[in-house]
Amino acid sequence: MYDGEWKDDLQHGRGIETWADLNRYQGDYAFGKKHGLGTYNWSDGSKYIGDWRDNKISGTGVYSWLDGRRYEGEWLDNNMQGIGTYFWNDGRQY
């Protein structure tokens, strides 16, 4: 289900999309793709807040896992790439 702005019959602008598995994205769209700033919540409790390009996590953002781990930094095409810090819930960081 999508609730938000449209342009030329495509998701464009701000919107919220929720899938049957309860995954949810709230943020910017450009011509039918997640693009800009947004938050994606997975049904397993994981969460990403940050930049998107052409439906992929790309730019700068924070990915958090339910067990307390998180990565803050740069991304490219859904992969951690560039400068960033990985944190564990016991205080370690890399």
LOMARZA-263448 format. One record per residue (C-alpha): x, z, y; residue number from 1. Coordinates in steps of 0.1 Angstrom, whole numbers, plus 5000, padded with zeros to 4 digits. Each point is the difference from the previous one (the first is absolute). Layout:
% LOMARZA-263448
X | Z | Y | NUM;
...
END
This chain:
% LOMARZA-263448
5000 | 5000 | 5000 | 1;
5013 | 4991 | 5035 | 2;
4987 | 5015 | 5033 | 3;
5017 | 4986 | 5031 | 4;
5008 | 4971 | 5022 | 5;
4998 | 4963 | 4990 | 6;
5012 | 4967 | 5014 | 7;
4993 | 4966 | 4986 | 8;
4985 | 5017 | 4969 | 9;
5032 | 5020 | 4993 | 10;
5009 | 5036 | 5004 | 11;
5016 | 5002 | 5034 | 12;
5006 | 5030 | 5023 | 13;
4994 | 5036 | 4989 | 14;
4982 | 5007 | 4967 | 15;
4996 | 5022 | 4970 | 16;
5000 | 4986 | 4964 | 17;
4991 | 5020 | 4970 | 18;
5002 | 4988 | 4964 | 19;
4981 | 5011 | 4969 | 20;
5030 | 5020 | 4987 | 21;
4998 | 5020 | 5033 | 22;
5032 | 4986 | 5015 | 23;
4995 | 4997 | 5038 | 24;
5017 | 4982 | 5029 | 25;
4993 | 5008 | 5036 | 26;
5018 | 4980 | 5027 | 27;
5008 | 4967 | 5015 | 28;
4992 | 4966 | 4985 | 29;
5010 | 4965 | 5010 | 30;
4982 | 4970 | 4986 | 31;
4989 | 5017 | 4968 | 32;
5032 | 5019 | 4993 | 33;
5012 | 5036 | 5006 | 34;
5023 | 4995 | 5030 | 35;
5011 | 5025 | 5027 | 36;
4996 | 5038 | 4997 | 37;
4980 | 5015 | 4972 | 38;
4995 | 5027 | 4974 | 39;
4995 | 4994 | 4963 | 40;
4988 | 5028 | 4978 | 41;
5003 | 4995 | 4962 | 42;
4975 | 5017 | 4977 | 43;
5030 | 5018 | 4983 | 44;
5007 | 5019 | 5033 | 45;
5028 | 4978 | 5012 | 46;
4999 | 4989 | 5037 | 47;
5018 | 4976 | 5022 | 48;
4999 | 5001 | 5038 | 49;
5018 | 4973 | 5020 | 50;
5005 | 4963 | 5005 | 51;
4986 | 4971 | 4980 | 52;
5008 | 4963 | 5001 | 53;
4980 | 4973 | 4982 | 54;
4984 | 5026 | 4976 | 55;
5033 | 5017 | 4991 | 56;
5016 | 5032 | 5011 | 57;
5027 | 4988 | 5024 | 58;
5015 | 5016 | 5030 | 59;
5002 | 5038 | 5005 | 60;
4979 | 5026 | 4983 | 61;
4995 | 5031 | 4979 | 62;
4990 | 5000 | 4963 | 63;
4990 | 5033 | 4985 | 64;
4994 | 5008 | 4963 | 65;
4976 | 5027 | 4988 | 66;
5029 | 5021 | 4986 | 67;
5015 | 5005 | 5035 | 68;
5026 | 4972 | 5000 | 69;
5001 | 4977 | 5030 | 70;
5020 | 4971 | 5014 | 71;
5003 | 4995 | 5037 | 72;
5016 | 4968 | 5012 | 73;
5002 | 4962 | 4998 | 74;
4981 | 4978 | 4976 | 75;
5000 | 4963 | 4991 | 76;
4975 | 4983 | 4977 | 77;
4987 | 5032 | 4985 | 78;
5035 | 5013 | 4993 | 79;
5021 | 5028 | 5016 | 80;
5027 | 4980 | 5018 | 81;
5023 | 5008 | 5029 | 82;
5004 | 5034 | 5016 | 83;
4979 | 5029 | 4987 | 84;
4999 | 5035 | 4986 | 85;
4986 | 5010 | 4966 | 86;
4988 | 5036 | 4999 | 87;
4992 | 5022 | 4969 | 88;
4978 | 5030 | 5002 | 89;
5029 | 5023 | 4990 | 90;
5018 | 4992 | 5033 | 91;
5024 | 4973 | 4987 | 92;
5003 | 4968 | 5020 | 93;
5018 | 4968 | 4997 | 94;
END
